[in-house]
């Protein structure tokens, strides 16, 4: 069963840099905690997946409070032991739950883990796994541990998890992003993000797919960042990068699988005979897109040509994170009418569709409400009565036609309350 929590970190037989990192760094409580506890009560194994350096290991170590043994497959000796003697490796964890970190490096252990779980099906919460690279990891997990494992995602910090800190300032949220290191220690920001992007290209991409010319792939990532907040036009990208259409789609799949990008799909019902079928592209972390597009500083990022797209991407990312921290798949879309009116975000909660406009303004006007009103009129009873304008106001302001302008950093609270209260 999932162990009770106790104070203090008393991990056994561990000498690992990640545990040292956990011991000496501040901890920000993750709102995925309740989902983890629930999964541990009902499944023998739980997989925490998500982007590299999002805090998966720290999260598990903190939640287990010293009640689990820990092994990282980043360690070549542990990898070798697990591959050469899987029974002996798993026998080390007879008495306590085990955290198996970076399990994607040792897919060979999964069939043996399945056999161990099948012998101990009542021991829920026994095996806690982490993994960063989604493609092959998910294939191996579904083939070996289907029905035996709960899969939950941990993304970089949401504004909800940083409430009351400097990230309540828009410039800080955009410039430092949500990854723990640059978010908690802004002085590291430039060096950390540059290293992260380079490591992603040189290490993670090579493991996900055999890309021969990394310079071309770097050019692709640069163009993708320029497309942040725009429709993902594969044909145009294919021409600009100089590679085939299937290659563009394959590379985009890599960015999505490794949690670098999110593709927001259009809402497919016949409201206004929409003709837009391409998704919109957003980078999950605003600091990453700022770095790739070479924004000189936070103020320039907001006031420059990409300011609106970067702000919009921040809010889309927050929507993704709020759904994810509740253990749910994001049920979000965008909508565009045949005459060009677009609603930036459509959120489906229960039976209702909530239209949300995202505007980098401190002065909301009736003009900003036009897409909301049109969507509510066309969608009829499917739409919520209230439309939302997320912007830079200091307090919530009632607007005409039953719309509401709210501060950008209040939006995650609003969404969480709606999801939590939905039947």
Secondary structure, DSSP 4 states (H G I P E B T S, - for coil): -PPPP-SS---SS---HHHHHHHHS--PPPTTHHHHHHHHHH-SEEEEE-STTSSHHHHHHHHHTT-EEEEETTSHHHHHHHHH-HHHHHHTTSSSEEEEESGGGGGGGHHHHHHHHHH-TT-TT-EEEEE--HHHHHHHHHHHHTTTEEEEE-PSPPGGGGTTSGGGSHHHHHHH-SSHHHHH-GGGHHHHHHHHHHHIIIIIHHHHS--S-HHHHHHHHHHHHHTTTSB--HHHHHHHHTS-HHHHHHHHHHHHHTTSEEEEPBP-S-TT-----SPEEEES-HHHHHHHTT--SHHHHHHSTTHHHHHHHHHHHHHHHHHHHTT----EEEEE-TTS-EEEEEEEETTEEEEEEE---SS--GGGGHHHHHHHHHHGGGB-S-EEEEES-SS-EEETTTEEEEEGGGHHHHHHHHHHH--
